[in-house]
Amino acid sequence: RSPMPPVWSFGLWMSRITYKSETEIRDVAARLRQHRIPCDVIHLDTGWFETDWQCDYRFSTTRFADPAKMIRDLRAQGFRISLWQLPYFTPTNPLYREAVAKGYVVRDASGQSASEDAVLDFSNPAAVRWYQGLLAGLLKMGVGAIKVDFGEAGPLAGQYASGRTGWYEHNLYPLRYNQAAADITREVTGENIIWARSAWAGSQRYPLHWGGDAENTDGGMAATLRGGLSLGLCGFSFWSHDIGGFVQKSPEAIYRRWLPFGMLTSHSRCHGAPPKEPWHYSESFTEAFRAAVELKYRLMPYVIAQAKESAANGWPLLRTLFFEFPQDPTAWLIEDEYFFGSDILVAPLMEETNGRQVYLPPGTWIDYQTRQAWPGGQWHWIAPEKIPCVILVRAGAVVPHAPLAQCTDEIAWDRVQQVVFSDPAREPHKINP
């Protein structure tokens, strides 16, 4: 089962392709706080090395004056740093020759590297130790999480240190890769967290995974949800996706609708082709961005409680409707709605519209934004309010809310209020903590 990731990882991760300098990262951090947008993580993708994509596990010396100090300063402001990397070394990579000379890479039948790029052989314990040493230096510097990108390219024709060919090792490759990064992260930081793309049966033990490079389209958004629901049925409790899509600049309308879906997912990251930061769009979009992020931060006590229950039981935090209502035949046919935990039903707007048809399972459902009651066991046309997403709560559910904070470190957990969604005719009652 998936172990519980750290609380801070459930906050917003701000990213793009790619932040490239200490000045840029400090500016993004300052603007997030200036615009009062809660955030816990700033992710550096392929551009933190001297040469973009040339993964040598070292910060650029020309663009990062003092990375350790930068990490400490941002940590004092409530931000963690996440770093991208991959397990392939191009011939121009300074680490290529060492990895090949020491036998750390997948070889072909003649004993040479099995591909143009040297692919690290995670079936070799010595290679794992070498790789983990590279990550350990960054984690000891204060890095919060490692992005475990790629991992799908274990050479099928390769000869592995395990004594097996790629026929046996190809699918095991991402599992070994996930484990290597997760184990050293836990050893150095004490926390169960990676940010991985590839996986295999068993990878749920090394959370978390995200959906890869989605299109910036309505179809890409819908496919992302289907993928996340499917992964949840495979035993993965935690999952994320690139809010707004990855491939191109996110169209503002799609980005605006994708945001609440992204924030009502276990882990929430804005990532992809620039710009991703809301202040590069419009003032109204920045306000919509802030409202969606604030929604999750207020719900953080609910998110954490549901995450702990999901981890303990092997359940997905983002669930198909039939997971909660297996006896309801219609629930098995719904692929564009989901449960966020056990009590909140989410129906994202998958196209540009002022509302949508929503199927509600049996029972009574309370609109989170309007408090209107809806009878279940049937379809309804529902128009959302300020946040462009249909969000409903089981009638009678008690949903804990926290005072708004700019990062999870600042949440006043002793001031959590229990909000009862019971009487649709009145505002929900508040019970003292």
Secondary structure in CASP SS format (residue, H / E / C, confidence):
PFRMAT SS
TARGET T0000
AUTHOR 0000-0000-0000
METHOD secondary structure of the structure
MODEL  1
R C 1.00
S C 1.00
P C 1.00
M C 1.00
P C 1.00
P C 1.00
V H 1.00
W H 1.00
S H 1.00
F H 1.00
G C 1.00
L E 1.00
W E 1.00
M E 1.00
S C 1.00
R C 1.00
I C 1.00
T C 1.00
Y C 1.00
K C 1.00
S C 1.00
E H 1.00
T H 1.00
E H 1.00
I H 1.00
R H 1.00
D H 1.00
V H 1.00
A H 1.00
A H 1.00
R H 1.00
L H 1.00
R H 1.00
Q H 1.00
H C 1.00
R C 1.00
I C 1.00
P C 1.00
C C 1.00
D C 1.00
V E 1.00
I E 1.00
H E 1.00
L E 1.00
D C 1.00
T C 1.00
G C 1.00
W C 1.00
F C 1.00
E C 1.00
T C 1.00
D C 1.00
W C 1.00
Q C 1.00
C C 1.00
D C 1.00
Y C 1.00
R C 1.00
F C 1.00
S C 1.00
T C 1.00
T C 1.00
R C 1.00
F C 1.00
A C 1.00
D C 1.00
P H 1.00
A H 1.00
K H 1.00
M H 1.00
I H 1.00
R H 1.00
D H 1.00
L H 1.00
R H 1.00
A H 1.00
Q C 1.00
G C 1.00
F C 1.00
R E 1.00
I E 1.00
S E 1.00
L E 1.00
W E 1.00
Q E 1.00
L C 1.00
P C 1.00
Y E 1.00
F E 1.00
T C 1.00
P C 1.00
T C 1.00
N C 1.00
P C 1.00
L C 1.00
Y H 1.00
R H 1.00
E H 1.00
A H 1.00
V H 1.00
A H 1.00
K C 1.00
G C 1.00
Y C 1.00
V E 1.00
V C 1.00
R E 1.00
D C 1.00
A C 1.00
S C 1.00
G C 1.00
Q C 1.00
S E 1.00
A C 1.00
S C 1.00
E C 1.00
D C 1.00
A E 1.00
V E 1.00
L E 1.00
D C 1.00
F C 1.00
S C 1.00
N C 1.00
P H 1.00
A H 1.00
A H 1.00
V H 1.00
R H 1.00
W H 1.00
Y H 1.00
Q H 1.00
G H 1.00
L H 1.00
L H 1.00
A H 1.00
G H 1.00
L H 1.00
L H 1.00
K H 1.00
M H 1.00
G C 1.00
V C 1.00
G C 1.00
A E 1.00
I E 1.00
K E 1.00
V E 1.00
D C 1.00
F C 1.00
G C 1.00
E C 1.00
A C 1.00
G C 1.00
P C 1.00
L C 1.00
A C 1.00
G C 1.00
Q E 1.00
Y C 1.00
A C 1.00
S C 1.00
G C 1.00
R C 1.00
T E 1.00
G H 1.00
W H 1.00
Y H 1.00
E H 1.00
H C 1.00
N C 1.00
L H 1.00
Y H 1.00
P H 1.00
L H 1.00
R H 1.00
Y H 1.00
N H 1.00
Q H 1.00
A H 1.00
A H 1.00
A H 1.00
D H 1.00
I H 1.00
T H 1.00
R H 1.00
E H 1.00
V H 1.00
T H 1.00
G C 1.00
E C 1.00
N C 1.00
I C 1.00
I C 1.00
W E 1.00
A E 1.00
R C 1.00
S C 1.00
A C 1.00
W C 1.00
A C 1.00
G C 1.00
S H 1.00
Q H 1.00
R H 1.00
Y C 1.00
P C 1.00
L C 1.00
H E 1.00
W E 1.00
G C 1.00
G C 1.00
D C 1.00
A C 1.00
E C 1.00
N C 1.00
T C 1.00
D H 1.00
G H 1.00
G H 1.00
M H 1.00
A H 1.00
A H 1.00
T H 1.00
L H 1.00
R H 1.00
G H 1.00
G H 1.00
L H 1.00
S H 1.00
L H 1.00
G H 1.00
L C 1.00
C C 1.00
G C 1.00
F C 1.00
S C 1.00
F C 1.00
W E 1.00
S E 1.00
H C 1.00
D E 1.00
I E 1.00
G C 1.00
G C 1.00
F C 1.00
V C 1.00
Q C 1.00
K C 1.00
S C 1.00
P C 1.00
E H 1.00
A H 1.00
I H 1.00
Y H 1.00
R H 1.00
R H 1.00
W H 1.00
L H 1.00
P H 1.00
F H 1.00
G H 1.00
M H 1.00
L C 1.00
T C 1.00
S C 1.00
H C 1.00
S E 1.00
R E 1.00
C E 1.00
H C 1.00
G C 1.00
A C 1.00
P C 1.00
P C 1.00
K C 1.00
E C 1.00
P H 1.00
W H 1.00
H H 1.00
Y C 1.00
S C 1.00
E H 1.00
S H 1.00
F H 1.00
T H 1.00
E H 1.00
A H 1.00
F H 1.00
R H 1.00
A H 1.00
A H 1.00
V H 1.00
E H 1.00
L H 1.00
K H 1.00
Y H 1.00
R H 1.00
L C 1.00
M H 1.00
P H 1.00
Y H 1.00
V H 1.00
I H 1.00
A H 1.00
Q H 1.00
A H 1.00
K H 1.00
E H 1.00
S H 1.00
A H 1.00
A H 1.00
N H 1.00
G C 1.00
W C 1.00
P C 1.00
L C 1.00
L E 1.00
R E 1.00
T C 1.00
L H 1.00
F H 1.00
F H 1.00
E H 1.00
F C 1.00
P C 1.00
Q C 1.00
D C 1.00
P H 1.00
T H 1.00
A H 1.00
W H 1.00
L H 1.00
I C 1.00
E C 1.00
D C 1.00
E C 1.00
Y E 1.00
F E 1.00
F E 1.00
G C 1.00
S C 1.00
D C 1.00
I E 1.00
L E 1.00
V E 1.00
A E 1.00
P E 1.00
L C 1.00
M C 1.00
E C 1.00
E C 1.00
T C 1.00
N C 1.00
G C 1.00
R E 1.00
Q E 1.00
V E 1.00
Y E 1.00
L E 1.00
P C 1.00
P C 1.00
G C 1.00
T E 1.00
W E 1.00
I E 1.00
D E 1.00
Y C 1.00
Q C 1.00
T C 1.00
R C 1.00
Q C 1.00
A E 1.00
W E 1.00
P E 1.00
G C 1.00
G C 1.00
Q E 1.00
W E 1.00
H E 1.00
W E 1.00
I E 1.00
A C 1.00
P C 1.00
E C 1.00
K C 1.00
I C 1.00
P C 1.00
C E 1.00
V E 1.00
I E 1.00
L E 1.00
V E 1.00
R E 1.00
A C 1.00
G C 1.00
A E 1.00
V E 1.00
V E 1.00
P E 1.00
H E 1.00
A C 1.00
P C 1.00
L C 1.00
A C 1.00
Q C 1.00
C C 1.00
T H 1.00
D H 1.00
E H 1.00
I C 1.00
A C 1.00
W H 1.00
D H 1.00
R H 1.00
V C 1.00
Q E 1.00
Q E 1.00
V E 1.00
V E 1.00
F E 1.00
S C 1.00
D C 1.00
P C 1.00
A C 1.00
R C 1.00
E C 1.00
P C 1.00
H E 1.00
K E 1.00
I E 1.00
N C 1.00
P C 1.00
END
